Structure formats: structure tokens, C-alpha cells
């Protein structure tokens, strides 16, 4: 993990995400690409398209304001000795985030989330949801401030579909980066109940021929998958939840089912998502 992308709107929530990115960067000798998107009206940045040259000073003002905020942020003690690339773009936030992540070949995106008004009300409006849904690299979603980002238990919730082995391996590699215990979690619900023996056989086949060697299997019963994940996670200390996402359908359809966006909204601990390929 050499390049970490952190979108920011200079809010406290975005700074929480940056602090964790900084801790990861120091631990793994990574660089941070700190990105701010200026979503200005088109006429302010494209006089030819219908605006006028008199709008140019206004767009320059917003750019200078962004750089001032960057300077203040870069002076934070937690960024000391970390190589941080300052990037300001006139772009729609979602498109800009994806463009920068691809252009600089970033290994991970760390984003903030308020988590109080639903997944679509996350940092920069609904853009976190879009990034999670389409990103081909892991997206770490942060809600709270963590002075020390220590993960003891990495919980990877899965339906153990053998077509998602690469996602399993990506999650396992991430757990190794955080030096945490890797837990494979299967949620049994009344509508889709499977015996424990069947679940264990499915998970054993799921893990077979992968790089995953050190793990524990957990089978948890609850009224829904999302509630099961949250309730199980609450039983562990210093927990990080990992989930797979289908890019063409979004978070609400991972597991080929209907996992509510409430999972991310209600989880008090960080969540990291991995593209199912």
C-alpha cells in the first residue's frame, strides 16, 4: 500500500479520515494524495461555454481559498514527515475522485462519513456511496476520530460464494496490513437458514486454493444479515468490518441479496469495502 487517496471538504469528518490515512501512511511508508473538489458552476470555469471573463476572478478566489485551507491542514502535527500531494480540481466530486485514483494508481481510498442521515448523506453528499459502488480498490469509510487506529479483529462478512475468492483474498491481505485477527462471518437468517455443517463446508470450499491460511469461522443467527453483522461486530473489540460490493448494483445488493445501506449508516466502527470481481 504505497498510495492513499483522501478526498476532503475540510470538515471534521474528513479530517478524521485523514488522521487514519496518516497513521496507515506512517506505518507502511505510503504517500497521501489529498484531494479537494471545487464543484463550481460551469460558467465560472468555462467562459466559452456561456460565461464571461469577469467570472474568472471569482473562480481564482475559490482556488486560493482552497489552497489556504490546504496550508492550514498541512500544518497539522499528524501529517509531519508524510509525503502529501495537494490536489485541487474543478470537477464533479465523484468523477474527480475516481479520475485521480486511477491517474495516480492509488491503492486505497479513505473517506469520512457522518453516518447519521443514511449512507447517501455521507461526505460530499452521495459521493461516498458512488465511490464505494464503483471503486476497484478498497474504500475505507471512517465516522469517528481515532487517535490510534488499532484493529484487533477484522470481520469479513460473506455468503462464501466461490466466485468471490479474489475479494476474500483482498480482505485477508488488508487484515494482514492492520495486523488483525481475520474472522470469516456467515449470517444465518430465518428466510435463508443453512445448517452449521453446510455453512462450514461452504466456507472451506470458499477458502480452498486461496492465500487465506489463518482465520476463524463464525456462524451467527439473526433476523437479517445487516443486523447480524452489526450485532456480531459489537461483541468484538477494536473491530473493522469488511464487505464485498457489486459495482453494477451497489452496496445494497452485495451478497446478491438486499443488504441495507443501514449497515454502514449504523455501524459505529470503520467499514472497508472490496469490489467483487
LUMKOL-406961 format. One record per residue (C-alpha): residue number from 0; x, y, z; residue in one letter. Coordinates in nm, 4 decimals, padded with zeros to 6 digits, always signed. Example, Ala and Ser with C-alpha at 12.3 -4.5 7.8 and 13.67 -1.06 7.14 Angstrom:
{0, {+01.2300, -00.4500, +00.7800}, "A"} {1, {+01.3670, -00.1060, +00.7140}, "S"} 
This chain:
{0, {+00.0000, +00.0000, +00.0000}, "X"} {1, {+00.2031, +00.2912, -00.1302}, "X"} {2, {-00.0567, +00.5482, -00.2376}, "X"} {3, {-00.3614, +00.6508, -00.0335}, "X"} {4, {-00.6256, +00.8858, -00.1738}, "X"} {5, {-00.8116, +01.1037, +00.0772}, "X"} {6, {-01.0882, +01.3312, -00.0573}, "X"} {7, {-01.1569, +01.6260, +00.1728}, "X"} {8, {-01.4048, +01.9078, +00.2143}, "X"} {9, {-01.2047, +02.0336, +00.5164}, "X"} {10, {-01.4779, +01.9196, +00.7571}, "X"} {11, {-01.4082, +01.7496, +01.0903}, "X"} {12, {-01.5344, +01.4228, +00.9448}, "X"} {13, {-01.2929, +01.4441, +00.6527}, "X"} {14, {-01.0107, +01.5216, +00.8955}, "X"} {15, {-01.0941, +01.2063, +01.0947}, "X"} {16, {-01.0386, +01.0079, +00.7744}, "X"} {17, {-00.7142, +01.1936, +00.7028}, "X"} {18, {-00.5808, +01.1132, +01.0506}, "X"} {19, {-00.6311, +00.7426, +00.9915}, "X"} {20, {-00.4780, +00.7692, +00.6447}, "X"} {21, {-00.1781, +00.9391, +00.8072}, "X"} {22, {-00.1383, +00.6568, +01.0576}, "X"} {23, {-00.1519, +00.3999, +00.7787}, "X"} {24, {+00.0933, +00.6040, +00.5700}, "X"} {25, {+00.3474, +00.6204, +00.8519}, "X"} {26, {+00.3160, +00.2509, +00.9202}, "X"} {27, {+00.3551, +00.1442, +00.5580}, "X"} {28, {+00.5713, +00.4283, +00.4251}, "X"} {29, {+00.2928, +00.5452, +00.1955}, "X"} {30, {+00.2180, +00.8720, +00.0201}, "X"} {31, {-00.1130, +01.0553, +00.0606}, "X"} {32, {-00.2973, +01.2205, -00.2267}, "X"} {33, {-00.5167, +01.4801, -00.0578}, "X"} {34, {-00.7926, +01.5837, -00.2954}, "X"} {35, {-01.0402, +01.8695, -00.2818}, "X"} {36, {-01.3028, +01.9085, -00.5499}, "X"} {37, {-01.4269, +02.2567, -00.6391}, "X"} {38, {-01.7747, +02.1989, -00.7776}, "X"} {39, {-01.8230, +02.5443, -00.9253}, "X"} {40, {-02.0968, +02.6470, -01.1688}, "X"} {41, {-01.9852, +02.5817, -01.5258}, "X"} {42, {-01.9900, +02.9486, -01.6216}, "X"} {43, {-01.7266, +03.0255, -01.3581}, "X"} {44, {-01.4701, +02.7942, -01.5106}, "X"} {45, {-01.5726, +02.7895, -01.8769}, "X"} {46, {-01.6333, +03.1395, -02.0152}, "X"} {47, {-01.6506, +02.9996, -02.3697}, "X"} {48, {-01.9417, +02.7806, -02.2676}, "X"} {49, {-02.1658, +03.0713, -02.1786}, "X"} {50, {-01.9961, +03.2663, -01.9014}, "X"} {51, {-01.7840, +03.5765, -01.9204}, "X"} {52, {-01.4282, +03.6661, -01.8352}, "X"} {53, {-01.5494, +03.8683, -01.5358}, "X"} {54, {-01.6175, +03.5373, -01.3581}, "X"} {55, {-01.2507, +03.4378, -01.3697}, "X"} {56, {-01.1558, +03.6339, -01.0547}, "X"} {57, {-01.4296, +03.4530, -00.8629}, "X"} {58, {-01.3007, +03.1092, -00.9642}, "X"} {59, {-00.9462, +03.2185, -00.8743}, "X"} {60, {-01.0772, +03.3287, -00.5333}, "X"} {61, {-01.2202, +02.9820, -00.4659}, "X"} {62, {-00.8941, +02.8230, -00.5738}, "X"} {63, {-00.6899, +03.0469, -00.3423}, "X"} {64, {-00.9302, +02.9761, -00.0573}, "X"} {65, {-00.8833, +02.6031, -00.1106}, "X"} {66, {-00.5045, +02.6404, -00.1038}, "X"} {67, {-00.5281, +02.8404, +00.2204}, "X"} {68, {-00.7295, +02.5606, +00.3764}, "X"} {69, {-00.4768, +02.3098, +00.2458}, "X"} {70, {-00.1935, +02.5067, +00.4051}, "X"} {71, {-00.3733, +02.5068, +00.7401}, "X"} {72, {-00.4443, +02.1354, +00.7137}, "X"} {73, {-00.0899, +02.0500, +00.6075}, "X"} {74, {+00.0389, +02.2154, +00.9252}, "X"} {75, {-00.1353, +01.9532, +01.1401}, "X"} {76, {+00.1173, +01.7615, +01.3529}, "X"} {77, {-00.0210, +01.4231, +01.2456}, "X"} {78, {+00.0969, +01.4876, +00.8873}, "X"} {79, {+00.4572, +01.5526, +00.9864}, "X"} {80, {+00.7138, +01.3520, +00.7874}, "X"} {81, {+00.4479, +01.2202, +00.5450}, "X"} {82, {+00.4684, +01.2984, +00.1750}, "X"} {83, {+00.1356, +01.4614, +00.0900}, "X"} {84, {+00.0348, +01.5633, -00.2613}, "X"} {85, {-00.2036, +01.8576, -00.2658}, "X"} {86, {-00.4615, +01.8336, -00.5428}, "X"} {87, {-00.7404, +02.0797, -00.6190}, "X"} {88, {-00.9672, +02.0153, -00.9154}, "X"} {89, {-01.2616, +02.1883, -01.0797}, "X"} {90, {-01.4741, +01.8799, -01.1214}, "X"} {91, {-01.7797, +01.6949, -01.0026}, "X"} {92, {-01.6654, +01.5263, -00.6820}, "X"} {93, {-01.7405, +01.1647, -00.7668}, "X"} {94, {-01.5908, +01.1771, -01.1162}, "X"} {95, {-01.2864, +01.3604, -00.9855}, "X"} {96, {-01.2229, +01.1104, -00.7076}, "X"} {97, {-01.2340, +00.8186, -00.9466}, "X"} {98, {-01.0198, +01.0022, -01.2043}, "X"} {99, {-00.7466, +01.0829, -00.9517}, "X"} {100, {-00.7466, +00.7329, -00.8025}, "X"} {101, {-00.6889, +00.5873, -01.1488}, "X"} {102, {-00.4440, +00.8519, -01.2709}, "X"} {103, {-00.2101, +00.8082, -00.9731}, "X"} {104, {-00.2758, +00.4349, -00.9355}, "X"} {105, {-00.3793, +00.4665, -00.5732}, "X"} {106, {-00.4036, +00.1523, -00.3640}, "X"} {107, {-00.6816, +00.2640, -00.1322}, "X"} {108, {-00.9341, +00.5424, -00.0710}, "X"} {109, {-01.0076, +00.6681, +00.2793}, "X"} {110, {-01.3267, +00.8745, +00.3158}, "X"} {111, {-01.5239, +01.0241, +00.6014}, "X"} {112, {-01.8885, +00.9558, +00.6818}, "X"} {113, {-02.1276, +01.1359, +00.9126}, "X"} {114, {-02.3380, +00.8215, +00.9432}, "X"} {115, {-02.6394, +00.9998, +01.0878}, "X"} {116, {-02.8651, +01.0596, +00.7914}, "X"} {117, {-02.8177, +00.7490, +00.5827}, "X"} {118, {-02.5460, +00.6305, +00.3522}, "X"} {119, {-02.6456, +00.8787, +00.0805}, "X"} {120, {-02.5808, +01.1692, +00.3184}, "X"} {121, {-02.2166, +01.0759, +00.3619}, "X"} {122, {-01.9247, +01.3050, +00.2999}, "X"} {123, {-01.9684, +01.5203, -00.0128}, "X"} {124, {-02.3336, +01.4311, -00.0419}, "X"} {125, {-02.3909, +01.0949, -00.2049}, "X"} {126, {-02.0397, +01.0657, -00.3464}, "X"} {127, {-01.9103, +00.8184, -00.0886}, "X"} {128, {-02.1843, +00.5774, -00.1898}, "X"} {129, {-02.0889, +00.6160, -00.5557}, "X"} {130, {-01.7201, +00.5628, -00.4804}, "X"} {131, {-01.7931, +00.2508, -00.2744}, "X"} {132, {-02.0125, +00.1142, -00.5508}, "X"} {133, {-01.7700, +00.1645, -00.8379}, "X"} {134, {-01.4188, +00.1685, -00.6925}, "X"} {135, {-01.1923, -00.1147, -00.7980}, "X"} {136, {-00.9672, -00.0519, -00.4964}, "X"} {137, {-01.0587, -00.0828, -00.1263}, "X"} {138, {-01.2545, +00.2057, +00.0268}, "X"} {139, {-01.2154, +00.2626, +00.3996}, "X"} {140, {-01.5119, +00.4565, +00.5441}, "X"} {141, {-01.4475, +00.6422, +00.8695}, "X"} {142, {-01.7033, +00.8045, +01.1005}, "X"} {143, {-01.5292, +00.8862, +01.4241}, "X"} {144, {-01.1972, +01.0210, +01.5362}, "X"} {145, {-00.9358, +00.7564, +01.6200}, "X"} {146, {-00.6288, +00.8824, +01.7996}, "X"} {147, {-00.4773, +00.5385, +01.7485}, "X"} {148, {-00.6214, +00.3320, +01.4668}, "X"} {149, {-00.5702, -00.0147, +01.6062}, "X"} {150, {-00.7599, -00.3090, +01.4610}, "X"} {151, {-00.7638, -00.6278, +01.6631}, "X"} {152, {-01.0473, -00.8016, +01.4806}, "X"} {153, {-01.1152, -00.7860, +01.1078}, "X"} {154, {-01.4628, -00.9254, +01.0373}, "X"} {155, {-01.5224, -01.0225, +00.6768}, "X"} {156, {-01.8936, -01.0803, +00.6240}, "X"} {157, {-01.9655, -01.3077, +00.3303}, "X"} {158, {-02.2048, -01.5560, +00.1744}, "X"} {159, {-01.8992, -01.7655, +00.0777}, "X"} {160, {-01.9740, -01.7570, -00.2942}, "X"} {161, {-01.6828, -01.9371, -00.4636}, "X"} {162, {-01.6897, -01.6723, -00.7385}, "X"} {163, {-01.5750, -01.4143, -00.4817}, "X"} {164, {-01.2430, -01.5746, -00.3861}, "X"} {165, {-01.0417, -01.2746, -00.5081}, "X"} {166, {-01.2470, -01.0497, -00.2822}, "X"} {167, {-01.1765, -01.2831, +00.0084}, "X"} {168, {-00.8026, -01.2656, -00.0620}, "X"} {169, {-00.8125, -00.8852, -00.0857}, "X"} {170, {-00.9833, -00.8677, +00.2527}, "X"} {171, {-00.7325, -01.1112, +00.4024}, "X"} {172, {-00.4398, -00.9049, +00.2733}, "X"} {173, {-00.5951, -00.5950, +00.4264}, "X"} {174, {-00.6280, -00.7708, +00.7614}, "X"} {175, {-00.2576, -00.8509, +00.7439}, "X"} {176, {-00.1798, -00.4834, +00.6825}, "X"} {177, {-00.3669, -00.3972, +01.0020}, "X"} {178, {-00.2105, -00.6938, +01.1852}, "X"} {179, {-00.5538, -00.8099, +01.2993}, "X"} {180, {-00.7262, -01.1440, +01.3513}, "X"} {181, {-00.9209, -01.2492, +01.0421}, "X"} {182, {-01.2780, -01.3617, +01.1067}, "X"} {183, {-01.4989, -01.5049, +00.8319}, "X"} {184, {-01.8585, -01.4321, +00.9268}, "X"} {185, {-02.1673, -01.6021, +00.7840}, "X"} {186, {-02.5081, -01.4735, +00.8916}, "X"} {187, {-02.7957, -01.7193, +00.9094}, "X"} {188, {-03.1447, -01.5710, +00.8819}, "X"} {189, {-03.4893, -01.7331, +00.9155}, "X"} {190, {-03.5600, -01.6877, +00.5448}, "X"} {191, {-03.2285, -01.8357, +00.4320}, "X"} {192, {-03.1322, -02.0822, +00.7000}, "X"} {193, {-02.8449, -02.3231, +00.6379}, "X"} {194, {-02.7189, -02.5801, +00.8868}, "X"} {195, {-02.3852, -02.5156, +01.0543}, "X"} {196, {-02.2315, -02.8173, +00.8815}, "X"} {197, {-02.3386, -02.6864, +00.5420}, "X"} {198, {-02.2015, -02.3414, +00.6176}, "X"} {199, {-01.8656, -02.4790, +00.7281}, "X"} {200, {-01.8368, -02.6914, +00.4139}, "X"} {201, {-01.9227, -02.3883, +00.2004}, "X"} {202, {-01.6613, -02.1727, +00.3737}, "X"} {203, {-01.3981, -02.4452, +00.3483}, "X"} {204, {-01.4595, -02.4602, -00.0284}, "X"} {205, {-01.4551, -02.0809, -00.0357}, "X"} {206, {-01.1119, -02.0666, +00.1269}, "X"} {207, {-00.9707, -02.3615, -00.0681}, "X"} {208, {-00.6866, -02.2705, -00.3088}, "X"} {209, {-00.6573, -01.9154, -00.1761}, "X"} {210, {-00.3846, -01.7375, +00.0212}, "X"} {211, {-00.6052, -01.7329, +00.3308}, "X"} {212, {-00.4388, -01.9500, +00.5934}, "X"} {213, {-00.5053, -01.8092, +00.9388}, "X"} {214, {-00.8724, -01.7437, +01.0119}, "X"} {215, {-01.1686, -01.8330, +01.2283}, "X"} {216, {-01.5207, -01.9195, +01.1119}, "X"} {217, {-01.8265, -01.7701, +01.2774}, "X"} {218, {-02.1898, -01.8576, +01.2115}, "X"} {219, {-02.4305, -01.6070, +01.3621}, "X"} {220, {-02.8097, -01.6192, +01.3657}, "X"} {221, {-03.0180, -01.3039, +01.3421}, "X"} {222, {-03.3319, -01.1616, +01.1864}, "X"} {223, {-03.1401, -01.0037, +00.8974}, "X"} {224, {-02.7906, -01.0112, +00.7541}, "X"} {225, {-02.7142, -00.6480, +00.8335}, "X"} {226, {-02.8325, -00.6767, +01.1942}, "X"} {227, {-02.6353, -00.9974, +01.2330}, "X"} {228, {-02.3153, -00.8298, +01.1139}, "X"} {229, {-02.3633, -00.5336, +01.3475}, "X"} {230, {-02.4590, -00.7425, +01.6484}, "X"} {231, {-02.1684, -00.9806, +01.5989}, "X"} {232, {-01.9233, -00.6935, +01.5485}, "X"} {233, {-02.0310, -00.5353, +01.8765}, "X"} {234, {-01.9093, -00.8446, +02.0588}, "X"} {235, {-01.5520, -00.7807, +01.9448}, "X"} {236, {-01.3028, -00.5155, +02.0476}, "X"} {237, {-01.1303, -00.2738, +01.8076}, "X"} {238, {-01.3224, -00.4058, +01.5117}, "X"} {239, {-01.3111, -00.3343, +01.1393}, "X"} {240, {-01.5936, -00.4681, +00.9215}, "X"} {241, {-01.5079, -00.5806, +00.5687}, "X"} {242, {-01.7686, -00.6366, +00.2985}, "X"} {243, {-01.7784, -00.7022, -00.0741}, "X"} {244, {-01.9681, -00.4817, -00.3169}, "X"} {245, {-02.1064, -00.5458, -00.6638}, "X"} {246, {-02.0106, -00.2447, -00.8721}, "X"} {247, {-02.3092, -00.2629, -01.1036}, "X"} {248, {-02.5633, -00.2805, -00.8231}, "X"} {249, {-02.4145, -00.1004, -00.5293}, "X"} {250, {-02.3765, -00.1775, -00.1618}, "X"} {251, {-02.7442, -00.2585, -00.1175}, "X"} {252, {-02.7006, -00.5667, -00.3376}, "X"} {253, {-02.3841, -00.7264, -00.2085}, "X"} {254, {-02.4348, -01.0959, -00.1319}, "X"} {255, {-02.6627, -01.0944, -00.4411}, "X"} {256, {-02.9366, -01.0057, -00.1969}, "X"} {257, {-03.0553, -00.6901, -00.0282}, "X"} {258, {-02.8157, -00.5704, +00.2393}, "X"} {259, {-02.9465, -00.2399, +00.3622}, "X"} {260, {-02.7393, +00.0750, +00.3456}, "X"} {261, {-02.8149, +00.0916, +00.7179}, "X"} {262, {-02.5183, -00.1415, +00.7679}, "X"} {263, {-02.2735, +00.1402, +00.7031}, "X"} {264, {-02.5018, +00.4038, +00.8476}, "X"} {265, {-02.5439, +00.2286, +01.1829}, "X"} {266, {-02.2019, +00.0711, +01.2285}, "X"} {267, {-02.0079, +00.2609, +01.4906}, "X"} {268, {-01.6803, +00.1094, +01.3765}, "X"} {269, {-01.4974, +00.1646, +01.0460}, "X"} {270, {-01.6051, -00.0286, +00.7373}, "X"} {271, {-01.3866, -00.1228, +00.4401}, "X"} {272, {-01.5323, -00.2365, +00.1098}, "X"} {273, {-01.3848, -00.4518, -00.1642}, "X"} {274, {-01.5014, -00.4850, -00.5226}, "X"} {275, {-01.6432, -00.8289, -00.6037}, "X"} {276, {-01.4880, -00.9357, -00.9351}, "X"} 
